[in-house]
Amino acid sequence: MSLAMGISRFGFTPIIPLMQRDIGVTDWNIAVMASANYLGYLVGAYISRKQWMRNHLRTWLGAGLVTSILLLIGMPLTLKHLVWTFFRLGSGFLSAILFVIASSVTLGQGRSDWAGYLYSGVGIGIALTGLFVPLFDSIGGWQTAWLGLALGGSVFGVLAWCMLVKAAQAESEAPGQIRSSNELVRDYKWYVLLISYGLEGVGYIITATFIVQMIKSMPELNPIANQSWVLIGLAAAPSTYLWARIAQKTGIKTSLMLAYGMQALGILLPVLIPNQVSTLLGGALFGGTFMGITSLSITLAYQLKPEVQIQAIGELTTIYALGQIIGPIIAAHLQKNFGMMMPSLFAVVVLLLALLVLTTLRMNKRGGAV
């Protein structure tokens, strides 16, 4: 998770301003690369639902880890925008594949309580990019920043291979009747989860991708741009574990609704009170919820559809990825026609809508879906 999501996918965010400063990369080029990454993530999530992918988890795991690192290395080796776009497309594709594999292998061992630890890897990766990108930048600019992330990603890749390869092999070789003969049955409960999680994809992506660039564009907030990104990662790392504990106490529906409300507040705070304190507090609330929502949603999907877990996780990730493509398109239109604040206000409305959708989910007395 640290390599596939925190570094390979979100490492682009703190490097965006460096590429603009050093080589004059335009906002349009950045938007194209970001969109390519979202599209790759969507395709990867869709592919992960296929039986032939599920039959070769070990191969996909190894190829995904190695190729993710190679794509990081390739970014500073060229100045061609088309090649960059292709690399970001591949990075998004592999991020989704590795996300689904890691989720399926871990939860497939019957340890849904591990989800909090599993998804903390995303926050760890984000925090490390925020800490080390400025250091690598001081050594050699944007190119060294990419190579530094590749070096760090290699360490995570080796660790991931050593820890996951045996489990992935066992998952591939396990009796296939459960995974191959059963189809994902979409009922009311599933559509509620699918819609709410898709809305999360729309609402969160605007902040997750462009927050450093947005903060650096405001002189009064520029000094805390990198700190805000580090804070998001530091808040995200323990958040999945904390939200799992909250879900044990309150039930998964209540905890999800609380997380959506807190995330909306985190996005809204810098808009209502544009100063350093509110921006950092908003970043902490955002970082402390977006992976928590993912962890809780994936866990709920596993509880709802344990017999077709990898198909369920793949479909949930697909709708999330679709939301990530739709969100920036709408946000760009709103910003162009209504000003800088409108994308954030739009994200808040979407997240509150996701919260309202969740209120319709029927739960039993112990907090499970019925």
C-alpha positions as CSV (number, residue, x, y, z in Angstrom):
1,M,0.0,0.0,0.0
2,S,2.8,2.4,0.8
3,L,4.4,1.8,-2.6
4,A,1.4,1.4,-4.8
5,M,-0.7,4.2,-3.3
6,G,1.3,6.5,-1.0
7,I,4.4,6.7,-3.2
8,S,3.7,5.7,-6.8
9,R,0.2,7.3,-6.9
10,F,0.2,10.2,-4.5
11,G,3.9,11.0,-4.7
12,F,3.0,13.1,-7.7
13,T,1.2,15.7,-5.6
14,P,4.2,17.3,-3.7
15,I,6.4,17.1,-6.9
16,I,3.9,19.1,-9.0
17,P,5.1,22.5,-7.8
18,L,8.8,21.4,-8.3
19,M,8.1,20.5,-12.0
20,Q,6.3,23.8,-12.5
21,R,9.2,25.7,-10.9
22,D,12.1,23.9,-12.6
23,I,10.8,23.1,-16.1
24,G,7.7,25.2,-16.5
25,V,5.2,22.4,-16.6
26,T,1.8,23.9,-17.2
27,D,-1.5,23.4,-15.3
28,W,-2.9,21.8,-18.4
29,N,-0.1,19.2,-18.6
30,I,-0.5,18.4,-14.9
31,A,-4.3,18.0,-15.3
32,V,-3.7,15.6,-18.2
33,M,-1.2,13.5,-16.2
34,A,-3.6,13.4,-13.2
35,S,-6.5,12.4,-15.4
36,A,-4.4,9.7,-17.0
37,N,-3.6,8.4,-13.5
38,Y,-7.3,8.3,-12.6
39,L,-8.1,6.5,-15.9
40,G,-5.4,3.9,-15.3
41,Y,-6.8,3.4,-11.8
42,L,-10.3,2.8,-13.3
43,V,-9.0,0.3,-15.8
44,G,-6.9,-1.5,-13.2
45,A,-9.9,-1.7,-10.8
46,Y,-12.0,-3.2,-13.6
47,I,-9.4,-5.7,-14.7
48,S,-8.9,-6.9,-11.1
49,R,-12.4,-8.3,-11.2
50,K,-11.6,-10.8,-14.0
51,Q,-11.1,-14.5,-13.3
52,W,-7.8,-14.7,-15.2
53,M,-6.3,-12.0,-13.1
54,R,-7.4,-13.8,-9.9
55,N,-5.8,-17.0,-11.1
56,H,-2.4,-15.4,-11.3
57,L,-2.2,-13.2,-8.2
58,R,1.5,-13.9,-7.6
59,T,2.5,-12.9,-11.2
60,W,0.5,-9.7,-11.0
61,L,1.9,-8.9,-7.6
62,G,5.6,-9.3,-8.7
63,A,5.1,-7.5,-12.1
64,G,3.1,-4.7,-10.4
65,L,5.7,-4.0,-7.8
66,V,8.6,-4.0,-10.2
67,T,6.9,-2.0,-12.9
68,S,5.6,0.6,-10.4
69,I,9.3,1.3,-9.4
70,L,10.4,1.5,-13.0
71,L,7.7,4.0,-13.8
72,L,9.0,6.2,-10.9
73,I,12.5,6.0,-12.3
74,G,11.3,6.8,-15.8
75,M,9.6,10.1,-14.9
76,P,12.9,12.2,-14.6
77,L,14.5,10.5,-17.6
78,T,12.4,12.4,-20.2
79,L,10.9,15.8,-20.8
80,K,8.2,14.5,-23.1
81,H,4.7,15.2,-21.8
82,L,3.2,12.3,-23.7
83,V,5.6,9.9,-22.1
84,W,4.9,11.3,-18.7
85,T,1.2,10.8,-19.3
86,F,1.7,7.2,-20.3
87,F,3.8,6.6,-17.2
88,R,1.1,8.1,-14.9
89,L,-1.5,6.0,-16.7
90,G,0.5,2.9,-15.9
91,S,1.1,4.0,-12.4
92,G,-2.7,4.4,-11.8
93,F,-3.4,1.0,-13.4
94,L,-0.9,-0.8,-11.2
95,S,-2.0,1.1,-8.1
96,A,-5.5,-0.4,-8.5
97,I,-4.2,-3.9,-9.2
98,L,-1.9,-3.9,-6.1
99,F,-4.6,-2.3,-4.0
100,V,-7.1,-5.1,-4.8
101,I,-4.5,-7.9,-4.5
102,A,-3.3,-6.7,-1.1
103,S,-6.9,-6.2,0.2
104,S,-8.1,-9.6,-1.1
105,V,-5.1,-11.6,0.2
106,T,-5.2,-9.9,3.6
107,L,-9.0,-10.0,4.2
108,G,-9.2,-13.4,2.5
109,Q,-7.3,-14.9,5.4
110,G,-10.4,-14.2,7.5
111,R,-8.7,-11.3,9.3
112,S,-10.9,-8.3,8.5
113,D,-9.6,-6.8,11.7
114,W,-6.2,-6.4,9.9
115,A,-7.8,-3.8,7.5
116,G,-6.8,-0.9,9.8
117,Y,-3.2,-1.9,9.7
118,L,-3.2,-2.7,6.0
119,Y,-4.5,0.7,4.8
120,S,-2.3,2.6,7.1
121,G,0.4,2.0,4.5
122,V,-1.1,4.6,2.3
123,G,-0.7,7.3,4.9
124,I,2.8,6.1,5.7
125,G,3.7,6.5,2.1
126,I,2.1,9.9,1.8
127,A,3.9,11.2,4.9
128,L,7.2,9.9,3.7
129,T,6.8,11.7,0.3
130,G,6.0,14.9,2.2
131,L,9.1,14.5,4.4
132,F,11.6,13.4,1.8
133,V,10.6,15.2,-1.4
134,P,11.8,18.6,-0.1
135,L,15.1,16.9,1.0
136,F,15.6,15.3,-2.4
137,D,14.6,18.6,-4.0
138,S,17.4,20.4,-2.1
139,I,19.9,17.9,-3.5
140,G,18.9,17.9,-7.2
141,G,15.5,19.4,-7.9
142,W,12.5,17.6,-9.3
143,Q,14.5,14.8,-11.0
144,T,16.2,13.7,-7.8
145,A,12.8,13.8,-6.1
146,W,11.4,11.2,-8.5
147,L,14.5,9.0,-8.2
148,G,14.4,9.3,-4.4
149,L,10.9,8.1,-4.3
150,A,11.9,5.2,-6.6
151,L,14.6,4.3,-4.1
152,G,12.2,4.4,-1.1
153,G,9.6,2.5,-3.1
154,S,12.1,-0.2,-3.9
155,V,12.4,-0.9,-0.2
156,F,8.7,-1.2,0.3
157,G,8.4,-3.3,-2.9
158,V,10.9,-5.9,-1.5
159,L,9.2,-6.0,1.8
160,A,5.8,-6.4,0.2
161,W,7.0,-9.3,-2.0
162,C,8.5,-11.1,0.9
163,M,5.3,-10.8,3.0
164,L,2.6,-11.3,0.4
165,V,4.0,-13.7,-2.2
166,K,3.2,-16.9,-0.3
167,A,-0.3,-15.7,0.7
168,A,-1.0,-14.7,-2.9
169,Q,0.2,-18.0,-4.2
170,A,-2.1,-19.8,-1.8
171,E,-5.0,-17.6,-2.8
172,S,-4.4,-18.4,-6.5
173,E,-4.1,-22.2,-5.9
174,A,-7.0,-22.5,-3.4
175,P,-10.1,-24.4,-4.6
176,G,-11.7,-22.2,-7.1
177,Q,-15.3,-23.1,-6.7
178,I,-16.1,-20.2,-4.4
179,R,-14.5,-17.6,-6.5
180,S,-15.2,-18.9,-10.0
181,S,-18.7,-20.3,-9.7
182,N,-20.3,-17.7,-7.5
183,E,-21.3,-14.4,-9.1
184,L,-21.6,-11.1,-7.3
185,V,-25.2,-10.5,-6.4
186,R,-26.1,-6.9,-6.3
187,D,-28.8,-6.1,-3.8
188,Y,-30.1,-3.0,-2.1
189,K,-27.3,-3.0,0.6
190,W,-24.7,-3.3,-2.1
191,Y,-26.0,-0.4,-4.1
192,V,-26.1,1.8,-1.0
193,L,-22.4,1.0,-0.3
194,L,-21.5,1.4,-4.0
195,I,-23.2,4.8,-4.4
196,S,-21.8,6.3,-1.2
197,Y,-18.3,5.1,-2.0
198,G,-18.5,6.4,-5.5
199,L,-19.5,9.8,-4.1
200,E,-16.5,9.7,-1.8
201,G,-14.3,9.2,-4.9
202,V,-15.8,12.4,-6.4
203,G,-15.6,14.4,-3.2
204,Y,-12.1,13.5,-1.9
205,I,-10.0,13.5,-5.1
206,I,-10.1,17.3,-5.6
207,T,-8.3,17.9,-2.3
208,A,-6.1,14.8,-2.5
209,T,-4.5,15.6,-5.8
210,F,-4.1,19.4,-5.8
211,I,-3.9,20.5,-2.2
212,V,-0.1,21.3,-2.2
213,Q,-0.4,23.2,-5.5
214,M,-3.5,25.1,-4.2
215,I,-1.8,26.1,-0.9
216,K,1.4,27.2,-2.6
217,S,-0.6,29.5,-4.9
218,M,-1.7,31.5,-1.8
219,P,1.1,33.7,-0.4
220,E,-0.1,33.6,3.2
221,L,-0.3,29.8,3.2
222,N,2.7,29.0,1.0
223,P,5.1,28.4,4.0
224,I,2.9,25.4,5.2
225,A,2.3,23.7,1.8
226,N,4.7,20.8,2.4
227,Q,3.8,20.6,6.1
228,S,0.2,20.2,5.2
229,W,0.9,17.3,3.0
230,V,3.1,15.6,5.7
231,L,0.3,16.2,8.2
232,I,-2.3,14.5,5.9
233,G,0.0,11.5,5.6
234,L,0.7,11.4,9.4
235,A,-3.0,11.7,10.1
236,A,-3.9,9.0,7.5
237,A,-1.4,6.4,8.8
238,P,-3.1,5.6,12.2
239,S,-6.5,6.6,11.1
240,T,-7.5,3.3,9.6
241,Y,-6.7,1.5,12.9
242,L,-8.5,4.2,14.9
243,W,-11.6,4.0,12.6
244,A,-11.6,0.2,12.9
245,R,-11.7,0.6,16.7
246,I,-14.5,3.2,16.5
247,A,-16.5,0.9,14.2
248,Q,-16.2,-1.8,16.9
249,K,-17.8,0.5,19.4
250,T,-20.4,2.3,17.3
251,G,-21.0,0.0,14.3
252,I,-19.6,0.4,10.8
253,K,-22.5,2.5,9.5
254,T,-22.2,5.1,12.3
255,S,-18.5,5.3,12.0
256,L,-18.7,5.8,8.2
257,M,-21.2,8.6,8.6
258,L,-19.0,10.2,11.2
259,A,-16.0,10.0,8.9
260,Y,-17.9,11.5,6.0
261,G,-19.0,14.4,8.2
262,M,-15.5,15.1,9.5
263,Q,-14.0,14.9,6.0
264,A,-16.5,17.5,4.8
265,L,-15.6,19.7,7.7
266,G,-11.9,19.3,7.0
267,I,-12.4,20.5,3.4
268,L,-14.7,23.3,4.4
269,L,-12.5,24.8,7.2
270,P,-9.8,26.5,4.9
271,V,-12.6,27.9,2.8
272,L,-14.4,29.5,5.7
273,I,-11.3,30.5,7.7
274,P,-8.4,30.9,5.3
275,N,-5.4,30.9,7.7
276,Q,-2.6,28.5,8.6
277,V,-4.2,27.1,11.7
278,S,-7.5,26.2,9.9
279,T,-5.6,24.9,6.9
280,L,-3.5,22.5,9.0
281,L,-6.6,21.5,11.0
282,G,-8.5,20.9,7.8
283,G,-5.6,18.8,6.5
284,A,-5.5,16.7,9.6
285,L,-9.3,16.0,9.4
286,F,-9.0,15.2,5.7
287,G,-6.0,12.9,6.2
288,G,-7.6,11.3,9.2
289,T,-10.7,10.3,7.3
290,F,-10.1,9.5,3.6
291,M,-8.3,6.2,4.2
292,G,-10.6,5.5,7.1
293,I,-13.5,5.6,4.8
294,T,-11.7,3.3,2.4
295,S,-10.8,0.9,5.1
296,L,-14.4,0.8,6.5
297,S,-16.0,0.5,3.1
298,I,-13.7,-2.3,2.0
299,T,-14.4,-4.1,5.3
300,L,-18.1,-3.7,4.8
301,A,-17.9,-5.0,1.3
302,Y,-16.1,-8.1,2.6
303,Q,-18.8,-8.6,5.2
304,L,-21.6,-8.2,2.7
305,K,-20.0,-10.4,0.0
306,P,-17.4,-12.8,1.6
307,E,-17.9,-15.5,-1.0
308,V,-16.9,-13.2,-3.8
309,Q,-14.6,-10.9,-2.0
310,I,-12.1,-10.0,-4.8
311,Q,-15.0,-9.3,-7.3
312,A,-16.7,-7.1,-4.6
313,I,-13.5,-5.2,-3.8
314,G,-12.7,-4.8,-7.5
315,E,-16.2,-3.4,-8.2
316,L,-16.1,-1.1,-5.3
317,T,-12.7,0.2,-6.4
318,T,-14.0,0.7,-9.9
319,I,-16.8,2.9,-8.9
320,Y,-14.4,4.9,-6.7
321,A,-12.1,5.3,-9.6
322,L,-14.9,6.5,-11.8
323,G,-15.7,9.1,-9.2
324,Q,-12.1,10.3,-9.3
325,I,-12.4,10.9,-13.0
326,I,-15.7,12.8,-12.7
327,G,-14.7,15.0,-9.8
328,P,-11.8,17.0,-11.3
329,I,-13.8,17.6,-14.5
330,I,-16.7,19.2,-12.6
331,A,-14.2,21.0,-10.3
332,A,-12.4,22.5,-13.2
333,H,-15.7,23.8,-14.7
334,L,-16.7,25.3,-11.3
335,Q,-13.4,26.9,-10.7
336,K,-13.3,28.5,-14.1
337,N,-16.9,29.9,-13.9
338,F,-17.4,30.5,-10.2
339,G,-14.0,31.0,-8.6
340,M,-11.5,29.1,-6.4
341,M,-13.8,28.2,-3.6
342,M,-16.5,26.4,-5.6
343,P,-14.7,23.1,-6.1
344,S,-14.2,22.7,-2.3
345,L,-17.9,23.6,-1.7
346,F,-18.9,21.1,-4.3
347,A,-16.8,18.4,-2.7
348,V,-18.5,19.2,0.7
349,V,-22.0,18.8,-0.9
350,V,-21.0,15.5,-2.5
351,L,-19.7,14.1,0.8
352,L,-22.8,15.2,2.7
353,L,-24.9,13.4,0.0
354,A,-22.8,10.3,0.6
355,L,-23.6,10.5,4.3
356,L,-27.3,10.8,3.5
357,V,-27.2,7.8,1.3
358,L,-25.6,5.8,4.1
359,T,-28.5,6.7,6.4
360,T,-30.7,4.4,4.4
361,L,-28.5,1.3,5.1
362,R,-30.4,-1.1,7.4
363,M,-28.2,-2.5,10.2
364,N,-28.8,-5.1,12.9
365,K,-28.4,-4.5,16.6
366,R,-24.8,-5.6,16.5
367,G,-23.9,-3.1,13.8
368,G,-23.9,-5.4,10.8
369,A,-25.8,-4.9,7.6
370,V,-29.1,-6.7,7.2
